Amino acid sequence: KQLGLNRKSMIALALLLGSDYTDGIKGIGIVNALETVRAFPGFEGLEEFKKWVYDSRLESITKTSKSPKLTKTNKKGKGKIASRSSEEPTKMGFKISHANARKRWRIPDTFPSKQVIEAYENPQVDAIEKDKLIWTNPDINGIRGFLSSKLGWDQEMIDKTIRGPIDAYLKRGYQSRLDSFLISSKDKNRFAAIQSKRMQAAVLGLVESTNIEIKEDEAPLFLDSLGNVKSASLPPKG
């Protein structure tokens, strides 16, 4: 939510970056992936992205273009000429700025895999009754026995290694949310501040395009050139 990502966008990121179900695209990192999700939204957008990467006919277009333009009129001023410039500015800007980078990307033939998308949208999980899930404190003796038998650690090594995590767990209590471990102990921020200017622009674009209402205290955190953490300025919805 804070990054302007919905469920489909998260799945798209997994397809681009790789996950338990897929290797992703070689050469694409988190910044390029966020920019791709913004420029080519939805799974249909990923299909279009794949075609563009391997479409050599766009080579001359992207090399000679300096900035995206919307449309142009014909000499008589009647109507508008259909051309590459009629493409959505964010997408056209992405194609121009990534014209050379796409040569290094290696996209699997199955991308975007329908099987992977199905696995994320309709995961096959075991049905477990809630009253059968019981959260208890760590079995310290069991942990000691495991580390001793599997790793061959002596008692001193075991106690030195597990004392910190066990004490922190007992002091903090059990994990109630998946993102609990992402909270900084120093500043209480749930997510790290974003330093990359490209990533900041991609996140702002995603946030602006989403229909999810984001409160002021939920705004993305950006790191400026002086190292100061600031909340991103979000435009009002509607």
C-alpha positions as CSV (number, residue, x, y, z in Angstrom):
1,K,0.0,0.0,0.0
2,Q,2.7,2.5,1.0
3,L,4.5,1.8,-2.4
4,G,1.3,2.1,-4.4
5,L,1.3,-1.7,-5.2
6,N,-1.9,-3.8,-5.4
7,R,-2.0,-7.6,-5.5
8,K,-1.4,-7.7,-9.3
9,S,1.5,-5.3,-9.1
10,M,3.1,-7.5,-6.4
11,I,2.7,-10.6,-8.6
12,A,4.2,-8.6,-11.6
13,L,7.2,-7.8,-9.4
14,A,7.6,-11.4,-8.5
15,L,7.5,-12.3,-12.2
16,L,10.1,-9.7,-13.1
17,L,12.5,-10.2,-10.1
18,G,12.0,-13.9,-9.4
19,S,10.5,-15.7,-6.5
20,D,9.9,-19.2,-5.2
21,Y,7.9,-20.0,-8.4
22,T,10.0,-18.3,-11.1
23,D,13.5,-17.2,-11.9
24,G,12.5,-13.8,-13.1
25,I,14.3,-11.8,-15.8
26,K,18.0,-11.7,-15.8
27,G,19.3,-8.2,-15.7
28,I,16.3,-6.6,-14.0
29,G,16.6,-5.3,-10.5
30,I,14.1,-3.6,-8.1
31,V,14.3,-0.1,-9.7
32,N,13.8,-1.4,-13.3
33,A,11.0,-3.7,-12.0
34,L,9.1,-0.9,-10.4
35,E,9.5,1.3,-13.5
36,T,8.3,-1.6,-15.6
37,V,5.2,-2.2,-13.4
38,R,4.4,1.5,-13.7
39,A,4.9,1.8,-17.4
40,F,3.2,-1.6,-18.3
41,P,0.5,-2.2,-15.7
42,G,-1.3,-5.5,-15.4
43,F,-0.4,-8.9,-16.8
44,E,-1.4,-7.8,-20.3
45,G,1.1,-5.0,-19.8
46,L,3.9,-7.6,-19.2
47,E,3.0,-9.3,-22.4
48,E,3.4,-6.0,-24.2
49,F,6.7,-5.4,-22.3
50,K,8.1,-8.7,-23.5
51,K,7.2,-7.9,-27.1
52,W,8.8,-4.5,-26.9
53,V,12.1,-5.9,-25.5
54,Y,12.4,-8.2,-28.5
55,D,11.0,-5.9,-31.1
56,S,14.0,-4.7,-33.1
57,R,11.8,-2.5,-35.2
58,L,11.7,0.0,-32.3
59,E,15.5,0.3,-32.3
60,S,15.7,3.3,-34.6
61,I,12.7,4.9,-33.0
62,T,14.1,4.8,-29.4
63,K,17.6,5.9,-30.5
64,T,16.4,9.0,-32.3
65,S,13.8,10.1,-29.8
66,K,14.8,12.6,-27.2
67,S,11.6,13.2,-25.4
68,P,8.1,11.7,-25.6
69,K,5.5,13.9,-27.5
70,L,1.8,13.3,-27.4
71,T,0.4,14.0,-30.9
72,K,0.9,16.2,-34.0
73,T,-1.5,17.6,-36.6
74,N,-1.1,17.2,-40.3
75,K,-0.1,20.1,-42.6
76,K,-3.7,21.1,-43.1
77,G,-4.4,21.1,-39.4
78,K,-7.1,18.6,-39.9
79,G,-7.2,15.6,-37.5
80,K,-4.1,14.0,-36.0
81,I,-1.5,11.8,-37.4
82,A,-1.3,8.4,-35.8
83,S,2.3,7.7,-34.8
84,R,4.6,6.5,-31.9
85,S,4.1,9.9,-30.3
86,S,0.5,9.1,-29.4
87,E,1.7,6.5,-26.9
88,E,1.1,7.2,-23.2
89,P,4.0,9.4,-21.9
90,T,5.1,7.2,-19.1
91,K,5.4,4.2,-21.3
92,M,7.1,6.1,-24.1
93,G,9.5,7.6,-21.6
94,F,10.3,4.2,-20.3
95,K,11.0,2.9,-23.8
96,I,13.4,5.8,-24.5
97,S,15.3,5.6,-21.3
98,H,15.6,1.7,-21.4
99,A,16.4,1.3,-25.1
100,N,19.9,0.1,-24.5
101,A,19.2,-1.6,-21.2
102,R,16.7,-4.0,-22.7
103,K,19.5,-5.6,-24.8
104,R,20.9,-7.1,-21.6
105,W,17.6,-8.5,-20.4
106,R,17.0,-12.2,-20.8
107,I,13.3,-13.0,-20.7
108,P,12.1,-16.7,-20.4
109,D,9.9,-18.0,-23.2
110,T,7.1,-18.6,-20.7
111,F,7.1,-15.0,-19.3
112,P,4.7,-14.0,-17.9
113,S,3.9,-17.5,-16.8
114,K,0.1,-18.2,-16.5
115,Q,0.9,-21.1,-14.1
116,V,2.9,-18.7,-11.8
117,I,0.1,-16.1,-11.9
118,E,-2.5,-18.8,-11.1
119,A,-0.3,-20.1,-8.2
120,Y,-0.3,-16.6,-6.7
121,E,-3.9,-15.7,-7.3
122,N,-5.3,-19.1,-6.2
123,P,-2.7,-20.6,-3.9
124,Q,-3.2,-24.3,-2.8
125,V,-3.0,-24.3,0.9
126,D,-3.9,-26.8,3.6
127,A,-7.1,-26.0,5.5
128,I,-6.2,-25.6,9.2
129,E,-8.8,-24.8,11.9
130,K,-7.8,-21.7,13.8
131,D,-8.2,-23.3,17.2
132,K,-5.5,-25.8,16.3
133,L,-2.9,-23.2,15.8
134,I,-1.2,-22.5,19.2
135,W,1.6,-20.0,19.6
136,T,4.1,-20.8,22.3
137,N,7.5,-19.7,23.4
138,P,10.5,-21.2,21.6
139,D,11.6,-24.7,22.8
140,I,15.1,-23.6,24.0
141,N,16.2,-27.1,25.0
142,G,15.0,-28.4,21.6
143,I,17.0,-25.7,19.8
144,R,20.1,-26.5,21.9
145,G,19.7,-30.2,21.0
146,F,19.2,-29.5,17.3
147,L,22.3,-27.2,17.1
148,S,24.4,-29.7,19.0
149,S,23.4,-32.8,16.9
150,K,23.2,-31.1,13.5
151,L,26.0,-28.5,13.7
152,G,28.2,-30.0,16.4
153,W,28.2,-26.8,18.5
154,D,29.2,-27.0,22.2
155,Q,27.1,-25.5,24.9
156,E,29.1,-22.3,25.1
157,M,28.7,-21.6,21.4
158,I,25.0,-22.4,21.4
159,D,24.2,-20.1,24.4
160,K,26.3,-17.3,22.9
161,T,24.5,-17.5,19.6
162,I,20.9,-17.9,20.7
163,R,20.9,-15.8,23.8
164,G,20.3,-12.5,21.9
165,P,17.5,-13.6,19.6
166,I,15.7,-15.6,22.4
167,D,15.9,-12.6,24.8
168,A,14.6,-10.2,22.1
169,Y,11.7,-12.6,21.3
170,L,10.7,-13.1,24.9
171,K,10.8,-9.3,25.5
172,R,8.9,-8.4,22.3
173,G,6.3,-11.2,22.2
174,Y,5.1,-13.2,19.2
175,Q,4.9,-11.8,15.7
176,S,1.3,-10.7,15.0
177,R,1.8,-9.4,11.5
178,L,4.0,-10.4,8.5
179,D,5.6,-7.0,8.5
180,S,6.4,-6.9,12.2
181,F,10.0,-7.7,11.7
182,L,10.3,-4.7,9.2
183,I,9.9,-2.1,11.9
184,S,13.1,-0.3,12.7
185,S,13.9,-0.4,16.5
186,K,15.4,3.1,16.3
187,D,12.9,5.2,14.3
188,K,9.8,2.9,14.4
189,N,9.5,3.3,10.7
190,R,7.8,0.3,9.1
191,F,9.8,0.6,5.8
192,A,13.2,1.9,4.9
193,A,13.6,5.3,3.3
194,I,14.1,5.2,-0.5
195,Q,17.3,6.9,-1.7
196,S,17.3,6.2,-5.5
197,K,15.7,9.1,-7.4
198,R,14.5,6.7,-10.1
199,M,12.8,4.5,-7.5
200,Q,11.3,7.5,-5.8
201,A,9.8,8.6,-9.2
202,A,8.5,5.1,-9.9
203,V,6.9,4.8,-6.4
204,L,5.3,8.3,-6.7
205,G,3.9,7.3,-10.1
206,L,2.4,4.1,-8.7
207,V,1.0,5.8,-5.7
208,E,-0.7,8.5,-7.8
209,S,-2.2,5.9,-10.1
210,T,-3.7,3.7,-7.4
211,N,-7.2,4.1,-6.1
212,I,-6.1,3.2,-2.5
213,E,-6.3,6.0,0.0
214,I,-3.0,6.5,1.7
215,K,-2.9,8.5,4.9
216,E,-0.3,11.2,5.5
217,D,1.6,9.0,8.0
218,E,1.6,6.1,5.5
219,A,3.3,8.1,2.8
220,P,6.5,6.6,1.3
221,L,9.7,7.7,3.0
222,F,12.4,9.3,0.9
223,L,16.0,10.0,1.6
224,D,17.2,13.4,0.3
225,S,20.8,14.3,-0.9
226,L,21.7,15.4,2.7
227,G,20.6,12.1,4.2
228,N,17.4,13.4,5.7
229,V,14.3,11.2,5.8
230,K,11.2,12.9,4.6
231,S,7.6,11.7,3.8
232,A,6.8,12.0,0.1
233,S,4.3,14.7,-0.9
234,L,1.2,13.0,-2.3
235,P,-1.4,14.7,-4.4
236,P,-5.0,14.7,-3.1
237,K,-7.2,11.9,-4.4
238,G,-10.2,12.8,-6.6
